[in-house]
Amino acid sequence: MIPWEEIDRAKVPGHEGEIILLKRGSEFSIRTAGTELMNSRVHGSEDALAELTCRRIKQKSDIRILIGGLGMGYTLAATLEQSRPNTRIIVSELIPAVVRWNRKHLGHLARMPLDDSRVSVRKEDVANIIREKKSFWDAILLDVDNGPEGLTRKANDRLYSKSGLRTSFFALCPGGILAVWSSKEDQAFARRLKQCGFTTETITVRARKSGKGSRHTIWLAKKP
Ligand SMILES: C[S@@+](CC[C@H](N)C(=O)[O-])C[C@H]1O[C@@H](n2cnc3c(N)ncnc32)[C@H](O)[C@@H]1O
């Protein structure tokens, strides 16, 4: 068995923890607080987050999509695959090292999505970007943590609170979709989405493309 080799580590802004990039042969792993946040071999549900959302976006000439959390770039790559040439995608990544890792070590895993001219990267908290605009985004895709209970960063909880969900609601165009990835079901969160005015679908997806692996949850919350 090839041992894991540490490639780099970085501090998580606003948190005591660190995030670590490891490599074993052609496999990569991003870990924090002793937990694997991402593994390059398992991205079925990260792809599904994009595919399920893009299928539901109303087709029009200028689509604007915000993705919170670059990770290994799989959600971004799947969004690009489903998008037309004039779609604009902003990907927000809190940890500058993750952007650097994508450019230097990880880009080939997801067909170099940062090189696509439809994509702009902002190295900052997605919560700040959501707050900037009203009725602007056709979709906001959030995969910044383990789900509504933050693991990387306690401050992410505000994205999933009622006030955070209302901010996303106002930032979306009518018919726009807030899509949220989670490692598990959370009925209280589904209720909060409804209380904030969204019509919500809760979808269970498997971690692996083959239909195997853990069950993850994706909420697709539509602004009527
Ligand atoms: C699980 S990974 C995302 C995986 C991604 N969907 C993919 O396909 O590879 C979570 C990412 O969100 C980033 N992140 C965490 N909190 C964030 C925030 N508040 N704003 C923007 N990015 C954040 C983390 O640094 C990490 O890169």
The ligand as an SDF file (V2000), in Angstrom:
LIG
                    3D

 27 29  0  0  0  0  0  0  0  0999 V2000
  -16.3080   19.9240    0.5900 C   0  0  0  0  0  0  0  0  0  0  0  0
  -15.3630   21.1280   -0.2130 S   0  0  0  0  0  0  0  0  0  0  0  0
  -16.2360   21.4610   -1.7010 C   0  0  0  0  0  0  0  0  0  0  0  0
  -16.1570   20.3450   -2.6660 C   0  0  0  0  0  0  0  0  0  0  0  0
  -16.5770   20.7550   -4.0570 C   0  0  0  0  0  0  0  0  0  0  0  0
  -18.0230   20.7260   -4.1770 N   0  0  0  0  0  0  0  0  0  0  0  0
  -15.9700   19.8300   -5.1090 C   0  0  0  0  0  0  0  0  0  0  0  0
  -16.6920   19.4540   -6.0320 O   0  0  0  0  0  0  0  0  0  0  0  0
  -14.7900   19.5020   -5.0250 O   0  0  0  0  0  0  0  0  0  0  0  0
  -15.6980   22.5860    0.7210 C   0  0  0  0  0  0  0  0  0  0  0  0
  -14.8980   23.7940    0.2440 C   0  0  0  0  0  0  0  0  0  0  0  0
  -15.5310   24.9820    0.7320 O   0  0  0  0  0  0  0  0  0  0  0  0
  -14.5410   25.8800    1.1930 C   0  0  0  0  0  0  0  0  0  0  0  0
  -15.2230   26.7960    2.1560 N   0  0  0  0  0  0  0  0  0  0  0  0
  -15.5310   26.5580    3.4460 C   0  0  0  0  0  0  0  0  0  0  0  0
  -16.2340   27.5900    3.9670 N   0  0  0  0  0  0  0  0  0  0  0  0
  -16.3800   28.4940    2.9600 C   0  0  0  0  0  0  0  0  0  0  0  0
  -17.0310   29.7640    2.8590 C   0  0  0  0  0  0  0  0  0  0  0  0
  -17.6800   30.2790    3.9010 N   0  0  0  0  0  0  0  0  0  0  0  0
  -16.9610   30.4400    1.6880 N   0  0  0  0  0  0  0  0  0  0  0  0
  -16.3010   29.9010    0.6100 C   0  0  0  0  0  0  0  0  0  0  0  0
  -15.6740   28.7040    0.6430 N   0  0  0  0  0  0  0  0  0  0  0  0
  -15.7180   28.0040    1.7910 C   0  0  0  0  0  0  0  0  0  0  0  0
  -13.5050   24.9560    1.7950 C   0  0  0  0  0  0  0  0  0  0  0  0
  -12.2560   25.6050    1.9210 O   0  0  0  0  0  0  0  0  0  0  0  0
  -13.4800   23.8160    0.7830 C   0  0  0  0  0  0  0  0  0  0  0  0
  -12.5920   24.0900   -0.2700 O   0  0  0  0  0  0  0  0  0  0  0  0
  1  2  1  0
  2  3  1  0
  2 10  1  0
  3  4  1  0
  4  5  1  0
  5  6  1  0
  5  7  1  0
  7  8  2  0
  7  9  1  0
 10 11  1  0
 11 12  1  0
 11 26  1  0
 12 13  1  0
 13 14  1  0
 13 24  1  0
 14 15  1  0
 14 23  1  0
 15 16  2  0
 16 17  1  0
 17 18  1  0
 17 23  2  0
 18 19  1  0
 18 20  2  0
 20 21  1  0
 21 22  2  0
 22 23  1  0
 24 25  1  0
 24 26  1  0
 26 27  1  0
M  CHG  2   2   1   9  -1
M  END
$$$$
